[in-house]
């Protein structure tokens, strides 16, 4: 592939085009500037969102282990944690961190 002529738009020769459909992709990709989520400098979510995710994953794993060893009280506690994670996610605003 040749080096870009100007800016970030790349050009392809005839041999570099899609071989099955022979479609020309030279002008289909235009880079877009990346914006941060909700004006925050990072794109990977807040710590509170990751803590909630870690708690839900731990509850899921502990609930699965509880089924295997027949600890039904632990299973139901884990189900309660998973159900309580829905309103907790709303309070934390976990969907504001999505890309």
N, C-alpha and C positions, 0 to 999 in steps of 0.2 A: 504494500500500500504506500502511496506517495505521501509526503508531508503535506499538512494543510496549507492551502494557498494564503488565506487571510483569516484571522480570528480563530474560532474553534470549529468551523464547519469543515468537514473532511470530504475529499473527493475520492472516487474510486474509478479505477480503469474498467474497461469492458470485461476483463478476465476476473475481476474481483466482485462482480455483480452476482446476484443470486442465480445459481446455475440451473435450477429446475424451472423457474418461471421466466427467467431472463428479464426480470423486472429491474428497472434502474432505481437504485436507492441513493443516488447522489444528492438529491435535494429534499429527502424526506425527514432528515434529522436536523433539528435546530436546537442548540442547547438553551435551556431555560435557567434563569438564575434561581438558586435554591434559597428558599425563605425559611426562617426559623419558625417553630411552632409557638403560637401565642406570644410572640415577641421575646422568647427566651433564647439565650445564646447557644444552648445545646439542643440537639434533636433527639436525644435518647431517653427522654422522660425524666420525671422528678424522682427523688429518693422515696417519697411516700408511695408513689405508684409501684415502684419496684419492691418495696417492703410488702405491700398488699399481695403482689404476685407471688412473692416468696412464701408468704403465709398460706396462700391457697394451694400452691404446689406441695408444700410440706403436709398440709391437711389431706390432700389427695393421696400422697404416698403413704401416710400413716393410716388412712382409711383402707387402702388396699392391703396393707400388711395386717390390719385388724381383721379383715375378712379371712385371710389365710390362717391366722392363729385363733380365730373364733373369739375375739374380744369385742363383743357386740356393743358394749357401752362406748368403747373408743371409736368404733365405726360411726355410731350415731352422733358423737361429739364432732367428728370430722365432717359429717353431713351438715351439722348445724353451722360449723365454721364456713363451709362452702356456700351455704344459703345466705349467711350473714355477710358474705363478701360482696354480694350484689348491691345492697344499700351502702356498704362501706366504700365500694368503688364509686358510687354516685357522690358520696360526701367528699371523697378524696379528689374527685374530678379526673379519674383515670382516662376517660375518653378524650380529654383535652390534650393528652400526650400522644395521640395517634398521628401517624404520618399520612 
